């Protein structure tokens, strides 16, 4: 699942993931993403930090509160480089932090480490 308020960024991430053989569900913000977490298996979530309606850290906390998704790894893909934001995301349950702009092989390397074959 890709959660970002930028449609173009969601598209770039989706192309990279689909090109590597993954399926991708797209959501425009945390609230939209939560509405799509309806029991279907999601192996990994890539989320922005700064989004309208529900920011990425609040979204991570909400996902971790859902029993079906408590162990789903979450990668934060963001322009935020502040240590305190990173610490907040990790405390909420995020497993990795990738800075924008990113290159697809870099993101895929992180995804492959977190998604069990």
Secondary structure, 3 states (H helix, E strand, C coil): CEECCCHHHHHHHHHHHHHCCCCCCEECCHHHHHHHCCCCCCCEEEECCCCCCCCHHHHHHHHHCCHHHCCCEEEEEECCCCHHHHHHHHHHCCCEEEECCCCHHHHHHHHHHHCCC
